Amino acid sequence: MAGTRRYSARVETTRTGRLWHTVTLVVAALGLVLQIVAIVTRTDLLDHSAVTASMPEQVRRYFCYFTIQSNLLVAVSMALILRGRTDTRLFRVVRLASLIGITVTGVVAFVALAPSSNYTALNLLCDRLLHIAVPLLTVVGWAVFGPRGKIHRDDLLPALAWPVLWLVATLALGPVVDWYPYPFLRVNEIGWGQTLLNCLVIAVLFFALAAAARWVDLRLTRRRPASVTR
């Protein structure tokens, strides 16, 4: 009887975990699709100062936002989990990169990116889905359901390559197109000194989150078998 109860609990955990990851995937995809539809239909814009920008430029800017990229990585990692594709290094790197990226997205949004007073109901919905709902679902889902034992020391630098390259590319391209995705990166307004200081703080946050994720993963792996998270 005791063995049956343990088996049932394990099955329930598996089903609950799959449901949680499914909801995370759906919410991320919904936010991403609604936002691009709003841009393409000109129902709303991510950057109201760029109202005169062409449609191709608006779409390009959409994919330049760290928020969009981190939500895309979350969606990919959730899809890989749900399909059972968790035994490759590619998954481990994408999963860790998405976890770090979406956590930074949530933290920065909470601290420095309050919703604009110009937001319509649709834009506010997209903002809350991509900046609040997906970060919470991703972090809680990872902590509670895993999968466990998927953060290796050798995966830390590859996972951190994406956010660092994003910062470098954003600063390099900014002067060329005269546009920056976030106020704390606008060199033309706050200067290089403040911008580089902001980048340093964000980079430290990246590395700290990666180290913390590995430490937490190691501790949680010892407490429960990795199989219950799939």
Secondary structure as GFF3:
##gff-version 3
##sequence-region A 1 230
A	DSSP	alpha_helix	2	40	.	.	.	ID=ss1
A	DSSP	three_ten_helix	48	50	.	.	.	ID=ss2
A	DSSP	alpha_helix	55	64	.	.	.	ID=ss3
A	DSSP	alpha_helix	66	82	.	.	.	ID=ss4
A	DSSP	alpha_helix	89	112	.	.	.	ID=ss5
A	DSSP	alpha_helix	121	128	.	.	.	ID=ss6
A	DSSP	pi_helix	129	133	.	.	.	ID=ss7
A	DSSP	alpha_helix	134	145	.	.	.	ID=ss8
A	DSSP	three_ten_helix	153	155	.	.	.	ID=ss9
A	DSSP	alpha_helix	156	177	.	.	.	ID=ss10
A	DSSP	three_ten_helix	183	185	.	.	.	ID=ss11
A	DSSP	alpha_helix	187	223	.	.	.	ID=ss12
A	DSSP	three_ten_helix	226	229	.	.	.	ID=ss13
###
